[in-house]
Amino acid sequence: MLNKGHLPIKIVINVLPAIIAVAITSAVVFILSGQIDRISKMIQEQKTISRKTELRVGAINNLRKDLSIVGDSDQKIKNALPPIDNILNFTSVLESLSGKNIKETTNFDSPIPSSIFLDSSSLYLVNYSLTLNGDNINTLIDYLKNFEELPYFTNAASISLSAPTSAGWDGDSTLVISAKIYAR
């Protein structure tokens, strides 16, 4: 027969496997949820890394495309700024523009430091003037066209063109250019 003292023991014996099963299940769920959480975070980090990598690859591709567009322009820009202590190449280019039909007189001022910086060094401005005497107006206009295409950073501040009234534009003409060149 069943007495009152044995009843709680019987209940505990019958309920104990259920409690153990619930505890084991809870432990397994807790462990697996932790692993799922770690895997989820790892997947999220990998997605973030993958996205950043895609953005970097896109940026690198854009940079390659831009560099192909630029090409050797950086060297052209560097060459367009003659060294401040040697602007002879610039003066020889000016002389070659004048040719044999134009008499050229060039006057350069002392260099002036500019407020523009280039690769941690200053740019300089050198003011200069050109006085050109040509056979006719057309030779001086040709000179101006070629002057405009100079491979240097030069800026014409003023241009004055004159011809004697007796001969008109077909006679000897004078062109005076006040300009500056940027140098490094």
C-alpha positions as CSV (number, residue, x, y, z in Angstrom):
1,M,0.0,0.0,0.0
2,L,0.9,3.5,-0.4
3,N,1.5,5.5,2.6
4,K,2.0,9.2,3.0
5,G,5.8,9.0,3.4
6,H,6.3,7.2,0.2
7,L,4.1,9.4,-2.0
8,P,6.6,12.4,-2.2
9,I,9.4,10.0,-3.0
10,K,7.4,8.4,-5.8
11,I,6.4,11.8,-7.2
12,V,10.1,12.9,-7.1
13,I,11.2,9.6,-8.8
14,N,8.6,10.1,-11.5
15,V,9.2,13.8,-12.0
16,L,13.0,13.6,-11.8
17,P,13.5,12.3,-15.4
18,A,11.3,15.1,-16.7
19,I,13.3,17.7,-14.7
20,I,16.6,16.2,-15.9
21,A,15.3,16.2,-19.5
22,V,14.2,19.9,-19.2
23,A,17.6,20.8,-17.6
24,I,19.6,19.0,-20.3
25,T,17.3,20.5,-23.0
26,S,17.7,24.0,-21.5
27,A,21.5,23.5,-21.4
28,V,21.6,22.3,-25.0
29,V,19.4,25.2,-26.1
30,F,21.6,27.7,-24.2
31,I,24.8,26.3,-25.7
32,L,23.3,26.1,-29.2
33,S,21.9,29.7,-29.0
34,G,25.4,30.9,-28.0
35,Q,26.9,29.1,-30.9
36,I,24.2,30.5,-33.2
37,D,24.8,34.0,-31.9
38,R,28.6,33.6,-32.5
39,I,28.0,32.3,-36.0
40,S,25.5,35.1,-36.7
41,K,28.0,37.7,-35.5
42,M,30.8,36.1,-37.6
43,I,28.5,36.0,-40.7
44,Q,27.7,39.7,-40.1
45,E,31.4,40.6,-39.8
46,Q,32.1,38.7,-43.0
47,K,29.3,40.5,-44.8
48,T,30.7,43.8,-43.5
49,I,34.3,42.8,-44.6
50,S,32.9,41.7,-48.0
51,R,31.1,45.0,-48.5
52,K,34.2,47.0,-47.6
53,T,36.3,44.9,-49.9
54,E,33.8,45.5,-52.7
55,L,33.9,49.2,-52.1
56,R,37.7,49.2,-52.1
57,V,37.8,47.2,-55.3
58,G,35.4,49.7,-56.8
59,A,37.6,52.6,-55.6
60,I,40.7,50.9,-57.0
61,N,39.0,50.4,-60.3
62,N,37.9,54.0,-60.4
63,L,41.4,55.1,-59.5
64,R,42.9,53.0,-62.3
65,K,40.4,54.5,-64.7
66,D,41.2,58.0,-63.5
67,L,45.0,57.3,-63.7
68,S,44.5,56.1,-67.3
69,I,42.8,59.4,-68.1
70,V,45.5,61.4,-66.4
71,G,48.3,59.4,-68.0
72,D,51.5,61.4,-68.1
73,S,49.8,64.7,-67.4
74,D,51.6,65.0,-64.0
75,Q,54.9,65.1,-65.8
76,K,53.5,67.7,-68.2
77,I,52.4,69.8,-65.2
78,K,55.8,69.4,-63.6
79,N,57.5,70.5,-66.9
80,A,55.1,73.4,-67.2
81,L,56.7,74.9,-64.0
82,P,60.4,75.6,-64.8
83,P,62.9,75.7,-62.0
84,I,63.2,79.3,-60.6
85,D,67.0,79.2,-61.0
86,N,66.8,78.2,-64.6
87,I,64.1,79.5,-66.9
88,L,66.3,79.3,-70.0
89,N,64.1,76.6,-71.6
90,F,61.2,79.0,-71.3
91,T,63.1,81.9,-72.9
92,S,64.4,79.6,-75.7
93,V,60.8,78.5,-76.4
94,L,59.8,82.2,-76.6
95,E,62.7,82.9,-79.0
96,S,61.7,80.0,-81.2
97,L,58.1,81.3,-81.4
98,S,59.4,84.6,-82.9
99,G,61.2,83.0,-85.8
100,K,63.0,85.0,-88.4
101,N,60.2,87.5,-89.3
102,I,59.9,88.9,-85.8
103,K,62.4,90.9,-83.7
104,E,61.9,90.1,-80.0
105,T,63.0,92.0,-76.9
106,T,62.5,90.2,-73.6
107,N,62.7,91.7,-70.1
108,F,62.4,89.6,-67.0
109,D,61.9,90.9,-63.4
110,S,63.1,89.3,-60.2
111,P,61.1,86.3,-58.9
112,I,58.4,87.0,-56.4
113,P,57.2,84.2,-54.0
114,S,53.6,83.2,-54.6
115,S,51.1,82.3,-51.9
116,I,50.4,79.0,-53.7
117,F,52.2,75.9,-52.4
118,L,53.2,72.9,-54.4
119,D,54.5,69.7,-52.8
120,S,55.7,71.6,-49.7
121,S,57.5,74.2,-51.8
122,S,56.4,77.6,-52.9
123,L,55.6,78.7,-56.4
124,Y,57.2,81.9,-57.7
125,L,56.0,84.5,-60.1
126,V,58.3,86.1,-62.6
127,N,56.9,89.1,-64.4
128,Y,58.2,89.7,-67.9
129,S,57.5,91.8,-70.9
130,L,57.9,91.0,-74.6
131,T,58.2,93.6,-77.3
132,L,57.8,92.1,-80.8
133,N,58.3,93.9,-84.1
134,G,56.9,92.0,-87.1
135,D,56.7,92.5,-90.8
136,N,52.9,92.8,-90.6
137,I,50.0,92.1,-88.3
138,N,49.5,88.5,-89.5
139,T,53.0,87.4,-88.3
140,L,52.2,88.9,-84.8
141,I,48.8,87.2,-84.8
142,D,50.5,83.9,-85.6
143,Y,52.9,84.6,-82.7
144,L,49.9,85.1,-80.3
145,K,48.3,81.8,-81.4
146,N,51.6,80.0,-80.7
147,F,52.1,81.9,-77.5
148,E,48.6,80.7,-76.3
149,E,49.7,77.1,-76.8
150,L,52.9,77.3,-74.7
151,P,53.5,74.3,-72.5
152,Y,54.1,76.6,-69.5
153,F,51.9,78.2,-66.8
154,T,52.2,81.7,-68.1
155,N,49.6,84.5,-67.9
156,A,49.4,87.5,-70.2
157,A,48.3,90.5,-68.1
158,S,48.1,92.9,-71.0
159,I,48.6,92.9,-74.8
160,S,49.1,96.0,-76.9
161,L,49.2,95.9,-80.7
162,S,50.2,98.9,-82.8
163,A,51.1,99.8,-86.4
164,P,52.3,103.0,-88.0
165,T,49.4,105.0,-89.4
166,S,51.2,105.5,-92.7
167,A,51.6,101.8,-93.6
168,G,48.6,100.4,-91.7
169,W,48.4,96.8,-90.6
170,D,50.3,95.6,-93.7
171,G,53.5,97.4,-92.6
172,D,55.7,96.9,-89.6
173,S,53.6,96.3,-86.5
174,T,54.6,96.1,-82.8
175,L,53.2,93.8,-80.1
176,V,53.9,94.4,-76.4
177,I,52.9,91.7,-74.0
178,S,53.1,92.1,-70.2
179,A,52.9,88.7,-68.6
180,K,54.1,86.4,-65.8
181,I,55.3,82.9,-65.6
182,Y,54.9,80.5,-62.6
183,A,58.1,78.7,-61.6
184,R,59.0,76.3,-58.9
